[in-house]
Amino acid sequence: MTLVCGGLVVANPFSRNPVTSAMFLVLTIVSLAALFVLLHAFFLAAVQVLIYAGAVMVLFLFVVMLLDVQEEERRRLRRFSLVSGGVLALALAALLASVLGAVPVTDLNGPGLEGTTAPLGRMLFTDYLLPFEILSLVLLVAMVGVVLLSKRDLS
């Protein structure tokens, strides 16, 4: 369900309305939280639903409604934009593959990890600091991309 809803966020055959894609993103986030519950990561599931499905999606919907994206004209894709976007996507995929290959495998069934946030925070800021920082950079790039895509052409 997570993969299907994630695909429908990007390639939505039902409607061209961005609000519909945002609702599919909410379904993706909720099904991802269900996967966290299956992994006995109840805190992460609760944070996923409260923060992302709640606060962040409300922010996204406000931005979409304020920008009035439906009336925007579709811009022509420039060849340079496509090539540079493809090169950056490949570089990001290579960086992600190298980081995932370097992440240490830990025993998640160890005592004290289930149900408490202190070991989770310690592990997040020690063993997984590089992936955490890369995620913050990806979110920053996404925000800058949204701002650039939402700029109106004044010509």
N, C-alpha and C positions, 0 to 999 in steps of 0.2 A: 504494500500500500504506500509506503514511503517513496519508493522509486516511481510508481505510477503517478502519484500526486506531484512529485518533484518534476517529472516530465511534463505534466499538464500546466505547471507554472510557466514553463518556457514556451512550449508549443501547445497552446490552448485551442483545440478545434471547435469548442462550443461557442466562444464569444471573443470578440476583439477588445472587450472592455477590460482595462487593467485591474478593476476591482475583483473580477472573477479570478484572475490569476493570483491576486492577493489572498482570496479565500482558499484557493488550492494550496497556497503556501501555509496557511493556518492548518489545513489538514495534514500537510507534510510535517509540520512541527509537532502536532499532536501524535501522529503515528511514530515519529522519532522518540517522543517521550514514552510511548508504549514500549519501544525497544529498550529504553533505559530501565523501565520497570522489569522487563524480562531478564535484564542483566543484574537485577537487585541493586540498581543505583537509583534509589527512590528520591534522594535529594536532587540529583541531576534532572530527573523527570519533572519534579515540581518546579525547579528553576526554569526548565525549558518551557513549560506551559505558562508560568506566571510572567516571566520576563519577555520571551520571544513572542508567544502567541498573544499575550496580553498587551504589554506596553509597546513593544517595537512594531507590532502590526497596526496598532492604532496610529502610531506616528507615520508609518508608510501610507496608510489610507488617507490621513490628513494631507500628506504631501501630494498624493495622486489626485485627490479632489481639488486641492488648491491650484495645481498646475493645469488642470483641465486638459489632460493628455489626449482625450478623444479628438479634440479639434485641432491638434497639432498636425501639420503637414509632414508626411514622411520625407525624410531627407535622403538624398542620393548618397550611397556609400562610395567613398573615395577609395581608390586602389591602395594608396598609402596607408589609410586607416585599416583596411583589411589585412594588409601584409604585416603592419606593426602589431595589430591585435593578435594575429596568429603566432607571431614570433614571441610575444609576451605570454601568450597562453601556453606555448610549448616550454618556455623557460620556467613558468610557474609549475607546470606538471613535472618537469625534471627536478626542481627544487623540492616539491612535495614528495616525490619518490625517494630522493636522497634522505630527506628528514624521516620519512616513515621507515626506511631501512635502518636508520641509526637509533630509533626509539627502543629503549630496553624493554624486554618483556618482563612484566612483574606478575607475581602471584596475587590475583584479585581475591582469592578466597582466604587470604591470611587473616589472622585475628585483628580486630580493631578497624578494619577498612570498611566494613559494612555498616551503614547507618550513621557514621560520624563525618563531620566536615573537616576536622583538623588534619587527618591523614590525607584527605583529598586535596586540601589547600597546599600542604607540604609537598605532595607529589606533583601538583600542578606547577609550583614555582621552583622545583628542583629538577626532577627528571624530565618534565615536559615543558621547560621554559622556552626553548626554541620554537616548538610548534605553537605554543601560546602566543608568542610575539609575532610569528608569521601570520597567524589568524588575525591578530589585530591590524597588521599591515594590509591584509586582504580586505578587511572591513573598511579600512580607510580608503583604499583604492576604489571600492564599490561606492562609497559615499561621494568621492570626487567624480566618478563616472556618472552618477545620477545627476549631480549638479551640472556637469558638462552636457549631458544629453537633454536636460530640461531647459537649457538656455534657448531662448527664442532668437531666431534670425531677424535682425532688424532691417535687413536689406530688402 
